[in-house]
C-alpha cells in the first residue's frame, strides 16, 4: 500500500478530552481492576477483577496473559494485540517491574501505543508490590518521539486530559473526471485521539471533497461517490478487518457513478491505511447480500487497484514540487 508524504491539510483536529485513566466510571480504591481501551481507542477503561493468592512472578505473568485476552465487555479492546509478543518481566529494587518487549512492540504507534502503555502500567501499579513500571524494547529503554527515554511510569504518569496531535497521511478515493475510475486525493489527517483515523477517513469520504483544499488544482475534476444522507453508524477495526455499518441511505446509489465505484471509494480509502486489509459492510446492523448491481455485498472487500486512475501519481508529483 503506497503512502504519500505530502498532504492536503484537512480541518479535522479534535479536542482530546478522554485521557488515560478517565472514564464515566469511578474506581473503588478497595478493589482491583483490569484496564483495557475502548473500541474507539480513545481512552482507558476498566472492569473489576479478583486477584488469586499466588507468587508475584506468576501473578504478573497471569495479568499479562489477561491483557492479551479478549475482555468480557465487548465494547473494550484487548491491550496487547496478538501481533505483539508478551514481554519478559523482571523484578527490580524499589518495587519496580521492568517489562522487556521484543521488536514486535514497535508496531504500536501514536495514541494507540500510549493508551495501551497506560492500561498496562495502571494494571500493575495497583498491586501491593509494584510502585512503578519500566518499558524496554529489545533490551533498550523505551523512548518517545523525540528520542528521550520514557523511564519509570506510575498511574499518575498518565493525566486525564492532554493535547496530543497525531498526523497521518491518508488517501481519499473519489470518482475521476469521466466517472469511470477512482482518483486518489492525498490528505494529511490531523487527529488527537478523540476519533480513530478510520473514522476520519469514512466521515470525509461521506462528506466529499468539501473542506479539502485545492483538489481540482492538483487532481482535476473529481466527484463525490457517497449517496446523499449516508451516515456511518459505527466503524471498528479488529485484526486488520474494518467493520463499517452505514445507514439505509447508502443503498440509494449515486447517479452517473457505478455501484462498484461507490463501494470501492470507501474500501480503497480504508485499506490504504496500514492497519486495515479488508472491509466488511453492514446496513443498520444487518448484512445485505447485494448493493445495486454488485452481488455478494456481504463479502470481505480488499483494495482494488484496477479501479484506480493512474494519472493520480503524476498529479501527486506536481503537487509535491509546488509545495517544496
C-alpha positions in Angstrom: 0.0 0.0 0.0 1.5 3.3 -1.2 1.9 6.0 1.4 2.4 9.7 0.4 4.3 12.2 2.4 2.9 15.5 1.1 -0.7 16.0 2.2 -3.7 18.4 1.8 -4.5 19.5 5.3 -8.0 18.6 6.5 -9.7 20.6 9.2 -10.0 17.5 11.4 -8.2 18.2 14.6 -10.3 17.5 17.6 -10.0 18.2 21.3 -8.8 15.1 23.2 -10.9 15.0 26.4 -11.0 11.3 27.1 -7.5 10.8 28.5 -5.7 7.9 30.1 -7.3 6.6 33.3 -10.5 8.6 32.9 -13.9 7.1 32.1 -17.5 7.6 33.2 -16.8 5.0 35.9 -15.0 5.6 39.2 -12.5 3.2 40.6 -13.0 1.9 44.1 -9.7 2.1 46.0 -10.6 -1.1 47.8 -11.0 -3.1 44.6 -8.7 -4.3 41.8 -9.2 -3.7 38.1 -8.1 -4.9 34.7 -7.5 -1.9 32.4 -8.3 -2.0 28.7 -9.0 0.5 26.0 -12.4 1.2 24.5 -13.3 0.1 20.9 -12.8 3.6 19.5 -9.3 3.6 21.0 -9.8 6.9 22.6 -9.5 6.2 26.4 -8.6 3.7 29.0 -11.4 1.8 30.6 -11.6 -1.0 33.3 -13.5 -3.9 34.7 -13.3 -5.4 38.2 -11.1 -8.5 38.7 -10.2 -10.8 41.5 -6.5 -11.5 42.3 -5.7 -15.0 43.3 -3.2 -15.6 46.1 -0.1 -16.7 44.2 3.5 -15.8 43.8 4.4 -12.4 42.4 6.1 -13.7 39.3 3.2 -15.9 38.5 0.7 -13.1 39.1 2.5 -10.7 36.8 2.5 -13.3 34.0 -1.1 -14.2 34.5 -2.1 -10.5 34.2 0.0 -10.1 31.0 -1.9 -13.0 29.5 -5.2 -11.4 30.5 -4.1 -8.2 28.9 -3.7 -10.1 25.6 -7.0 -11.9 26.0 -10.4 -10.6 24.8 -12.2 -8.7 27.6 -15.6 -9.9 28.8 -17.0 -6.5 27.9 -17.4 -6.5 24.1 -17.1 -2.7 23.9 -13.5 -3.0 25.2 -10.4 -4.0 23.3 -7.5 -6.1 24.4 -4.5 -4.1 25.5 -1.7 -6.3 23.9 -2.7 -7.4 20.4 -1.9 -10.8 19.0 0.8 -9.5 16.8 2.8 -8.1 19.8 4.6 -10.8 21.9 4.2 -10.8 25.6 7.1 -9.2 27.4 9.5 -10.8 29.8 9.0 -9.3 33.3 12.0 -8.5 35.6 11.7 -7.5 39.2 13.9 -4.7 40.2 14.6 -3.0 43.6 12.3 -0.3 45.0 9.2 -2.2 43.9 9.8 -1.6 40.3 9.0 -4.0 37.4 10.7 -3.9 34.0 8.8 -5.3 31.0 11.1 -6.2 28.2 9.3 -6.5 24.9 10.8 -7.7 21.6 10.7 -5.8 18.4 7.0 -6.5 17.8 6.2 -3.8 20.2 7.4 -1.3 17.6 4.2 -2.0 15.6 2.3 0.1 18.2 2.4 3.8 17.4 1.0 7.2 18.5 -2.2 7.3 20.5 -2.7 3.5 20.4 0.7 2.9 21.9 0.2 5.5 24.6 -3.2 4.2 25.6 -2.0 0.6 25.7 1.0 1.5 27.8 -1.2 3.4 30.2 -3.5 0.4 30.6 -0.6 -1.9 31.3 1.0 0.5 33.9 -2.3 1.1 35.6 -3.0 -2.6 35.9 0.3 -3.4 37.5 0.7 -0.3 39.7 -2.4 -1.2 41.8 -0.5 -4.3 43.0 0.9 -4.0 46.5 4.4 -4.9 45.4 4.6 -2.6 42.4 5.2 1.1 42.6 6.4 1.8 39.0 6.9 0.1 35.7 9.6 0.4 33.1 9.2 -0.5 29.4 12.2 -1.9 27.4 12.3 -3.0 23.8 14.9 -5.5 22.7 16.8 -4.7 26.0 16.8 -1.0 25.5 14.7 1.6 27.3 11.6 2.7 25.5 11.9 6.2 24.0 9.3 8.8 23.0 9.0 10.6 19.6 11.9 12.9 20.5 14.2 10.0 21.3 14.0 10.6 25.1 13.8 7.7 27.5 10.3 7.3 28.9 11.7 5.9 32.2 9.7 4.5 35.1 6.0 5.1 35.0 3.2 5.1 37.6 -0.5 5.6 37.3 -0.1 9.3 37.8 2.2 9.4 34.7 -0.9 9.5 32.6 -3.0 12.6 33.1 -6.8 12.8 32.4 -6.5 15.4 29.7 -3.7 16.4 27.4 -3.1 17.7 23.9 -1.6 15.1 21.7 -1.8 15.8 18.0 -1.2 12.8 15.6 -0.7 13.4 11.9 -1.1 10.7 9.3 -1.0 10.7 5.6 -4.2 9.3 4.0 -5.6 8.9 0.5 -9.2 9.5 -0.2 -10.7 8.0 -3.4 -13.3 9.9 -5.4 -14.7 9.3 -8.9 -12.4 10.5 -11.7 -13.4 13.2 -14.2 -15.0 10.6 -16.6 -16.6 8.9 -13.6 -15.2 5.5 -14.7 -12.3 5.3 -12.3 -11.2 6.3 -8.8 -8.8 9.1 -8.3 -6.7 9.1 -5.0 -6.6 12.5 -3.3 -3.8 12.9 -0.8 -4.7 14.3 2.6 -2.9 14.9 5.9 -5.3 13.9 8.7 -4.8 15.8 12.0 -6.3 13.9 14.9 -5.7 13.7 18.6 -7.3 10.5 19.9 -10.9 11.6 20.3 -11.5 9.8 17.0 -9.8 7.0 15.1 -8.2 7.6 11.8 -10.6 5.2 10.1 -13.5 7.3 11.4 -11.9 10.4 10.0 -11.4 8.7 6.6 -15.0 7.4 6.4 -16.5 10.7 7.5 -14.5 12.7 5.0 -15.4 10.3 2.1 -19.1 10.7 3.1 -18.6 14.5 3.3 -17.0 14.5 -0.1 -14.3 17.0 -1.2 -15.8 19.8 0.8 -13.1 21.1 3.2 -10.3 19.6 1.2 -8.3 22.4 -0.3 -7.0 22.7 -3.9 -8.4 19.3 -5.1 -9.1 20.4 -8.7 -5.8 22.3 -9.0 -3.8 19.1 -8.3 -6.1 16.3 -9.3 -8.5 17.7 -11.9 -12.3 17.4 -11.5 -13.3 14.6 -9.1 -16.8 13.7 -7.9 -18.2 12.6 -4.6 -19.2 9.0 -4.5 -21.4 8.5 -1.5 -25.3 8.8 -1.7 -26.8 11.8 0.0 -27.9 11.3 3.5 -25.5 8.5 4.2 -24.3 8.2 7.9 -21.7 5.9 9.3 -23.4 4.4 12.3 -20.2 2.7 13.5 -16.7 1.8 12.4 -14.4 -0.6 14.2 -11.2 -2.4 13.2 -10.3 -5.8 14.6 -7.4 -7.9 13.4 -6.9 -5.8 10.3 -10.6 -6.1 9.3 -12.6 -2.9 9.3 -16.3 -3.3 10.1 -18.4 -0.4 8.6 -22.1 0.0 9.5 -23.9 2.5 7.3 -27.5 3.7 7.4 -30.0 2.7 4.7 -29.5 6.0 2.7 -26.3 4.4 1.5 -28.3 1.9 -0.6 -29.7 4.7 -2.8 -26.6 4.8 -5.1 -25.3 7.8 -7.0 -26.5 8.8 -10.4 -23.8 8.5 -13.1 -21.4 6.6 -10.9 -21.3 2.8 -10.8 -22.2 0.9 -7.7 -18.8 -0.7 -7.8 -17.1 2.7 -7.6 -19.3 3.7 -4.7 -18.2 0.7 -2.7 -14.5 0.8 -3.6 -14.2 4.5 -2.9 -14.7 3.5 0.7 -12.8 0.2 0.5 -9.7 1.7 -1.2 -9.6 4.7 1.2 -9.7 2.5 4.3 -7.4 -0.3 3.1 -4.8 2.3 2.2 -4.3 2.5 5.9 -1.6 0.2 7.2 -3.9 -1.1 9.9 -6.6 -2.4 7.5 -6.5 -5.2 5.0 -10.2 -5.9 4.5 -13.6 -4.1 4.8 -16.9 -5.7 5.8 -20.1 -3.7 5.4 -23.5 -3.9 7.2 -26.5 -1.7 6.8 -28.2 -0.6 10.0 -26.5 -3.6 11.7 -27.7 -6.2 9.1 -25.7 -8.0 6.4 -27.0 -7.1 2.9 -26.5 -9.6 0.0 -26.4 -7.1 -2.8 -25.6 -3.4 -3.4 -27.4 -2.4 -6.6 -25.6 -4.3 -9.4 -22.9 -5.6 -7.1 -23.6 -9.1 -5.8 -22.0 -10.5 -2.6 -22.1 -7.2 -0.9 -21.9 -9.2 2.4 -18.3 -10.4 1.5 -15.0 -9.1 2.7 -13.6 -6.4 0.3 -9.9 -5.7 -0.4 -8.1 -3.0 -2.2 -9.0 -2.9 -5.9 -6.0 -1.4 -7.8 -7.7 -1.9 -11.2 -10.2 0.8 -10.5 -7.5 3.5 -9.7 -6.8 6.2 -12.2 -3.1 6.0 -12.7 -2.7 9.7 -13.5 -3.0 10.4 -9.8 0.7 9.7 -9.4 1.7 12.4 -11.9 -0.6 14.9 -10.1 1.0 13.9 -6.8 4.5 14.7 -8.1 3.4 18.1 -9.4 1.8 18.9 -6.1 4.9 17.9 -4.2 7.0 20.1 -6.4 4.8 23.1 -5.8 4.9 22.7 -2.0 8.6 22.2 -2.0 
